[in-house]
Amino acid sequence: MQVVLPVIYGAALGAVLAVPARLLCNFLFQQRGIEQSMERLHFLILLIGMALLGGVIGWQAGVTFRGLYLLLLLLVSACVFYTDAVRRIIPNELVLAILVLAAVFGLTGAIRFQIWQSLLGLVVCFVIFFLPGLFGKAVGAGDVKLAAAMGFALGLTGSLYAIAGMGALVLLFVLFDRRLPIAQRLKEMVPMGPFLALGLVAVAIILG
């Protein structure tokens, strides 16, 4: 029961957070003059995904401030995932929320946090995602800012793990996306936000 109850608690909270995630995504779209409401199927997928990750968070962190941080990070990351997947938009408000959450919970000692590691992670991730644009590769400004925020939240080592995981997920996505011939798929700009969001949450849960 010591394991089961936190898992149930985390899964329930993860599912509940799907509601404010939906409202927040709709609000962010409206702020930008976009008429977009989350479809019922998308909401159901989001709810199930957040419930599963919430259960993992409950198992790993339990009822702690770290658990609260991870759940809030899950909420923000879910919004990033949806807005970028649907409209290729990563709102600045969500990037700022990741920075604020990491700083507040980190500086208060609720999570592992070393300011120099976080700043180094921010700079390195920014450079990794900014440089391809100098060579004509299409990388969105939102992706660059999100990567920098991820670097700050995870620190240098954690962010490199997240980028490696993100790369593997992007490769799988390209290989299994059958809408276009593979040669054209490799040239197409893939939305990085969903994969960065998944990497951020996964590594934050694993590394603590």
N, C-alpha and C positions, 0 to 999 in steps of 0.2 A: 504493500500500500504506500510505502514511502516513495516509491518510484511512480506508481500508477497515478496517484492524486496530482502531483505536479504536472504530469503529462496531460491529464484531462483538463486541469486548470489552464495550462498554456494553450491547448488546442481550442478551448472555449473562448479565451481572450483573443486569440488569433482570428477566430471566426467573427467575433463581435467587431473587431477592428476593421473588418472588410466594409462595414457600413460607413464609418467616417472616411475610409479610403475612397469609396465611391463618391461620397459627397464632395470631398476635397478635389478629386479629379474633375468633376463636373464644374466646380467653382473656378478652378484654374483655367479651364477651357473658356468659361463665360467671361472671365477677366480679359481674355485675349480675343474676344469677339467670335469665338468658335461655337457653333451650335452642335454640341456633342454630348449625348447622355450615354452612360455606360449601359450596354445591352444586357439583358437578363442572363444570357449564356456567359458573357464575359464576367459578370458579377459572380455567377456560380463558380466559375473556374478560379476566380480570385479568392473567393471565400474558402474553397477547398484547399488551395495552395497555402493560404495564410493560416488555416487551421492546422495543416500538417507541419508547417514550420513553427507555428506556435507550440505545438506539442513537443517538438525537438527542443525549443527554447525552455519550456517547462522542465524537461528532463535534464537539460544541461545546467540551467541556472536556478531553477526553483523560484520561490517567492522571495526575490532579493531585488536590490536596486539594479544589479546587473541584468536581471531578468526584465525589469521594467525598461531599461535602456534598449535591450535587444528587441522587445516588442514595439517600442516607438520607432526604432530603426527599421523594423519590418514594415510598419505602416508607411513610412516615408518611401522606402524602397519599392513597395507595391505600387505607390502612386507614380514613381519614376518608370517602373516597368510598363504600366498601362499607358501613360501619356506618350512615351516614346514609341511604343509598339503600335499605337493606334494613329498618332498624329505626328510622329517624329519631332516631338517637343519635349525638352527637359526644362521645366520652369526653374528660374533662379531661386524661387522660394524653397523648392525642395533641396537644392544644392546647399543653400544657407542652413536649412534645418539639419542636415547631416553634420555640418561644421559645428553648429551650436550644440547639438546633442553630444557629440564627441567631446567638445570642450567642457561643457557643464558636468557631465558624468565623469569625465576623465580627471578634471582638476579637483573634484570633490572626493576622488578616490574610489568611486563606485565600480570603475572598470580599470583594467591595466592601461596605463597611459604614461608615456614619456614624451614631453613636449618637443624635444629635439628630434626624436624618431618620427614624430607626427609631422613636424615641419619638413623634415627630409623626405618623408613619404609624399607629402603634398607636392614638393618641387619635382621630385623624380617622376611621379605620375603625370604631372603637367607636361614635362618635357617629352615623355614617351608618347603622349597623345598629340602634342602640339607639332612635333617635328615632321610627321608624315605630311601635314598640310603644306610645309615648305617645299616638298618634292612633288606637289601636285596631287597628292592623295586626298580623297574626300573624307574629312573627319569633321563632324559638326562641332561648333563652339560649345554646345551643351555637353557633348561627350567629354571634351577637354576639361570643362569645369567640374563635371561629375567625377571624373577620374582623379582630379586634384583633391576633391572633398573626400573621396574614398581613401586616398593616400594619407590624408590627415587622420581619418578615423581609424585606420588599421596600422599606421606606421609603415616604415619602409618594407620590412620583411613580410608582413601580412598583406600589404598591397601587391607585392610581387607574386605572392601565391594567388591572390584574387585575379590578377591579370593573366596568369598562366591558366587558371580555370576558365576564365572568360574566353581566352583564345581557343580552348578545346571546345567549348560550347558553340562558339561562332562557327568553327570548322564543321561541327556536326550539323548545325543549322543549314549551312551552305550545301553540304553534301546531300541532305535529305529534303531540301526544298526543291520540289520537282516542277515548279511553275515555269522555270526558264532552263535552257541548256546550261550545263555546268560551267562552260567557258564564260558565259554572260553573267552567271551567278557570282563568279569570282571577281568580276569587274564592278558589280552592283554595290552601291553603298548600303551596308547592313546597319540597322539601328543598333548601336552599342549599348544604349541605356539599359535594356532588359537584362543583358548579360552582365554588365557592370553591377547592376542592382543585386542580381543573384549571387555574384561573387562576393560582394560586400557583406551580405547577410550571412552567407555560408562561412566565410572566414572569420567574421566576428563571433559567430557561435562556436566554431572549432577552437579558435585561439583564446577566446575569453578576454 
